[in-house]
Amino acid sequence: MKQDVIRLVNMSFYGHHGVADSERQLGGRFSMDVEIFRDLREAGRTDDLTKTVDYKAVYELIRRVETARGYLLLEALAHDVAQALLREFDIDAVTVRTRKQSVPLGGLVDHTEVEIHRTRDDLESLPEE
């Protein structure tokens, strides 16, 4: 059976992420897609928000993760977003695609992109404080 999916596509953020000092100081534009995998049959039958995932709450959580700190790697940003979503919401799996425009590679590139897919089995424990 094919799994149901909720997509938030091309969310845009301005962040201070990157390996180069100039990227972290000046900042730049980032975009992100998230695919949330969950059984949506009950939401479809009942038209009840509590039977699905609140898109606004998903966006707000992603925004909090993205602004919480500067990341060197898109991989780390995508990983933290996936972990936060799996922790916060009743979902089976998530795919996160993170894109960065204006990448200093010494040539013309539209953007770079990292895609990760995580399931509930990949959820890491929170570190002890």
PyMOL commands that set and color helices and strands:
alter all, ss='L'
color gray80, all
select helices_A, chain A and resi 21-26+41-46+49-51+55-68+74-88+120-122
alter helices_A, ss='H'
color red, helices_A
select strands_A, chain A and resi 5-15+28-37+93-101+111-119
alter strands_A, ss='S'
color yellow, strands_A
deselect
rebuild
show_as cartoon
